[in-house]
Amino acid sequence: MVFDENEVVTYKWVSRRWSLHANAAKILLRDFYVQQKALGRPLFCWYAVTCRQAVRLVPETKLEEWINDGTSAHVYAVLRSRVEDSSVVYMGDMPSARKSGSDARFSAIRTPTGS
């Protein structure tokens, strides 16, 4: 998808496409990014940076500005072109979200009852 169709690929899309838990999809997407960069392929990454009670989408060029004590980050999306506008990344996930509806089977977030 990233190279063939020049699409934004998010961990959510990976999770839905291959019926993976969200955390497994994050790892798979991170590994893909690292491998492709090592091969010299043009690839750009966006991270979800969690700090306190907020999550912010941050392009790889600004990751160091947002990482500090008390924050964590994971690969959120990869794409071929360098994009600094988070709305492009967010909107890239909308088609797969619409197709899956409210299916939360693979989400890392659970209700108190575990369902």
Order of alpha helices (4+ residues) and beta strands (2+ residues): beta-alpha-alpha-beta-beta-alpha-beta-alpha-alpha
